[in-house]
Amino acid sequence: MHNSLWIWQQPKWPHFTWQAERLAPLVRACTQSQGRLLGMAGVVDADTEARSSLDALLQNILASSAIEGETLNVGSVRSSLARRLGLSADGRPNPRSEGYAELLLDATGNAGQSLTLERLCAWHERLFPDDDFPLLERVRVGQLRGEEPMQVVSGRLDRPKVHFQAPPRAVLEPALEDFLQWFERSRSDTGLDPWLRAGIAHFWFVTLHPFDDGNGRLTRAITDMALAQGDGQAIRFYAMSASILEDRSGYYRILETSQKGGLDITAWLEWFLTTLLNSLEQALVRIDRVLAKTRFWQSHRADGLLPEQVKVLNRLLDGGEKGSEDGISAAQYQTVAKVSKATATRHLADLLSKGCLTRLPGGGRSTRYQIA
């Protein structure tokens, strides 16, 4: 083997190999987290499940675009998804958000249907709506790329550095057909772990780079489809693209390194499984928070709380960026609830007496309160 060869130039391409014993602990960890996630998700009500699914899909769409440096309108994407999930939502959808929503919902909601070239081209068209992209003469929408070399290049024009080069157009169609046949056939391969299959599909398709643009987003949609085929239900609650975005530089680095190596893609699969595990664990935290919130309101549904108190309690229960995981002070309560200082003090005392809040150590102006 010559190190100068791209992976698709290897004589045995695309017969990938990997070190199963090195990946086994990660495969087990993903499977265990998936089982926990399904178990926890199984006890949430239908409305909470739908909203959790909406949040995961929204994260996936926004993150997949952000990986490519594209920023989407959050409200528009949420509105497009919500309508299709039978949920109400503010915001006005636009052609791009509609296209992204249709693509991902088709990939995950209709995962049982075969992935064909026609379906891929239809997905590509959804990424590039005519009335939203005026310079489409540079992108062959819904068609495979042209004869020009497909390269990822940086550096000076006179001394470019080629980070990646895809197979030439002359061999693209048979190579893509090989991938699509493998993708269909491997669904019933009991000897291939579904997590590994998703990682292989991701790497294989992004190597082919069959379109002028949008290959990364299509790759991640195919990955979500493979994950949906493998786990059936858990894909509704986690967002793989969001975890990829958290380590975007690592993502591009491992892809570039693996493109220049041999057919052993253990390093890539290790990165993929680690990122997938992170996504599953983040979903577990979110679902656990949802369940804790449900339990809290079941315990306090008869407390006769005021709207302002409910608003603050929900902020605390949500945690994360939207919440206050380190508790809330009287001044913060006043700001969130939009009440006077005296009213905030009275509300907090009432919440303490009803067992909704507990006072954290400290006193005076620094006193903070958290969910009991």
N, C-alpha and C positions, 0 to 999 in steps of 0.2 A: 504494500500500500504506500502511495506517495502522499505526503501531508498536504501538497499543493492542490490535491483533488477536492472538489466540493463533494459532499456526501452523496449527492445524486449521480456522481460520476463513478462511484465505487462499482466494481464488477458485479457484486451481488445485490445492489440496490433493487428494491426497497426491503430486503430481508433483514430487518433490525434484530439486534440481540440486546440482552440486558442481563445483569447479575441479579437473579431472583432473590438470593439470600440477603443481598444488601438492601433490597427494597421491601422485603417481607415485613419488618417492623412497622414501616410507614403504611403499608397496605392494611395491616391489622388495626392500626390506630385509626385510619380512615373508616374502616368498617365498624369499629366500635363506636366512634362518634356518630356515624350515620344511624346506627341502631338506637342510640340515646336520643338523637334528634327526632327520629320517627316516633319513639315512645312518648316524648314530651309533646310533640305536635299533635299526637292522637287524642289528647285530652282538652285541647282548646276548642272553643265553639266555632261554628262555621264562619261567622263574621270576622272573628279574630284571625282565623286561618286565611281567609281571603285577603285581609289587609296585610298579613305577614308575607303572603305570596306577592302582593303588589309591591311591598317595600323591597323584596329580594329582586324582583324583575327590574324595578326602577334603578336599584343600585347597579345591576348588571349592565343596563343600557348606558347609564351615565358614565360608569367606569370604563366600559369598553371603548367608548368614544374618547374619553379623557386620555386613555393610553396612547391614542393616535394624535393627541393634541387638539381635539375638537371639544368645544363646550356646548352642551345642549341646554335648552330652557327646561328647568326642572318641572315647572308647572305644566308645560305643554306635554311633556312625556308622561307625567303622572295622570293627566287628564285622558290621554290616549289609552293608557293601560287600564285605568279605572272603568272607563266605558265598556271595555271588552270583558272585564271581570264582573260587571254588574254592580259596580260601586259608584257612589257619587263622588265628584271631585271638582274643585275649582280649576281655573286655568283653561286656556283655549288651545286646542291641539293645532299643530301646523303640519305641513307635508312631511317634514323630516321625522317628527315625533310619531306620526301615524305609521310611517314606514318602518321605523325601528320597532315599534310595538308589535306590528303585524309579523315582522321577521322573528322576533324572539318567542312570541307566543306560538307561532307555527313550529319553531324548532323544538320547543319544550312541550307544548300541548298536543302536538301531532307527531310525537317522537316515534310512534309505531309505524309511520309511513316511510317508505324507502326514500333515501337521499339520492336524487338523480341530478343529472346536469341541468335539466329543465328547471328543477326546483332551486338549484343554486343560482341560476340566472335570474329567476324570479326574485329571490332574496336580494341579489345584487341591484335589481331595479328599485327595490324598496329603499335601499341605502341612498339612492340618487334620484329623487323625484324631480321631474323636468322643471317644474315652476319654482323650484327652490335653489337650483344650481345652474346659473345662466351660462357657465363656461364648459358645458358638457362635451364640447367637441374634443376635449383633451382626454375624456374618459369614455371608453366604449361601454355604455351602460347595458347590462344584461348580456354581454358578449365576452368571450375569452379575449385576453390581451393580444396585441398585434405582434409583428415580427421583431420589433425593437428589443434589445437585451433588457431584461428585468433585473436591475441592480439597485442595491442600497449603497450609496457612496457618500463620503465626507472628504474634507480637505480641499486643497487648492485644485483649480481646474487643470493645471498642468501636472499636478502630482496627486491625483485622486487616490483615496483609500477605499477599496471595495470591501464592504463588510459582509455582503451577501450577494449571491448571484443565483437566480432561479434557472431551472432547466429551459432550454431554448424552445421557441414556439413549435418547432418541427416535431418535437417529441411530447409536447404538452398534452394533447388529446388522449393518446394511448396511456400516458402516465396518470392522467386524471381518471380515466376509466378503470385503471387498476386499483386506484384508491377507492373509488365508489363501490366496486365489486367487493373489495376487502371489507369496507365499512358495513356492507349488508351481510356478508358471509360471517364476519366475526361476531355478530350479535348472538349467534347460537354456538359459539366456540366456548365450551365449558372449561377448556384448559387455559383460557385467557381471562385474567381478572378484569372486571369492568372498569376499575380505576385505571389500570394500565392501558386498557383499550382507549379510554378517553385521552390519555397522555400521548399515545402513539398517533391517534387521529389528529390531535392538535399539531404535533410536530410535522407529520407527513403533509398535511394540507398547506401549512404555512411555508413549507419548503417548495411546494409546487407553485405557489403564488400565481394562480391562474388568471387573475383579473388585473386591469390597469391600476385599480385603487380599491380600497375596501377589503383587502385580503385578511388583515388582522381581525377586523370585526366579524367577517364571515368565519374565520378560524375559530373564534371564541363562541360563535353561535353553534357551530358544529360540535364543539366541546361540550356545550350545555346540552345539546341533543344526545350525545353519547352518554353523558351523565344521567340524563332523564331515562334513557333506555336501560341503564344499569341499575338505578336505584328506584325507579318508578315514582316515588313520592317526595323524597327528601329534597330534590332539586328545587322544589317550590319555596324552600326556606333559606337557602344560602346563595351567595353571589360570588362565584369564582372570579369573575372579572375584577371585582372590588379588591380581592386579595392580590391579584396580579398587579393592579395599579399601585398598591402599597409598596411593591418592590419592582417598579417598572424598569429601573436600570438593571437590576439583576435578571429580569425577564429577557431583556434584549441581549444581555451579556451571555447568558447560558444558551440562548438560541444561536447567537453568532458562533460561539465556541463549538457547539454541537454540529453546526453546518460544516465545519472545517475538520471534523474528526472522522473516525471510522463509523461503522454501522452499529457499534455498541453505544446505545443512547441511555445508559444507566444514569449518567449525571443529569441529563435532562429530566428523566422520569423521577429522579430523586427530588429535584427542584419542584416539579409539577405536583408530586404527592405532598410535599411539605406545604406548598401553597394551598392545595386543596384542604388539607387538614386544618390549616389556619382559618379557612373560610367556614368549615364545618363547626369549629370551636366558637367562632364569633357568632354563628347562628344559634348555638346552644345558649350562649349568654343572653342573646336577644329574646329567645323563647322563654328562658327562665325568668327574665324580667317581666314578660307578658303574663306568665302564670302567677308571679308574685303580685302583680297589679290586680289580676282577677280575684285572687284570694283576699287581698286587702279590701276591695270594694264589697265582696260578699260579707265580710265581717262588719263593715261599717255602713251598709246600705240603709239602715234604719236610724242613723245618727242625726238626721235632719240638718245636714251641713249646708252652709250658704254657697252660692255659686263661686264666690271669690275663694273660699276655702277649698272647694273642689279643684279649682284651677291650679292653685299652688300645690296641692297634694299630687295632682297628676304630673306636674312639673318635676316634683321630687321622685315620683315613681318611675318616670321615664328614664331618668339618669342620662348618662352620656352627654353628647353635645347639647341636647335639648333640656337636660335636667340639671340637678344640682347634687351630685353624688356626695359632696362633702357637707351637705346640710344647707340650711338657709337661715339668715339672720332676720331680725325684725325689720331692718331697713330694706332688705331684699324682698321680704314679704310685702312690704308697703309698695314697692315698685311693681312687682309682678301683679299683685291684686288690684293695684290702683286705688288704694284707700289711704286714709290719714294715718298718722303715727299712732294715735290713740286707738283707732279701729284695728290696726294691725296687732297691737298689744292684746286687745280684747279677743280677737280671732285666735291668736296663738294660744292664749290661756284656755280657750274653749277646746281647741284641738288637743291640748295636753290632757285636759280633764276627761275627754272621750277616748283617750288611748290611741289617737291617730298619730301623734308625734311624741317624741321623747327629747328631753333637753340634753345636749352634749356637754361635757365638762367645760368649765369656763364661766365667766359671769360678766355682768355689765353689758356694754355695747358689743362685746365680742361673743355674746351668747348665741349659739347656733342650735337649730332644731333639725331632727331627721325623722324619717318614718319609723314608727315604733315597731 
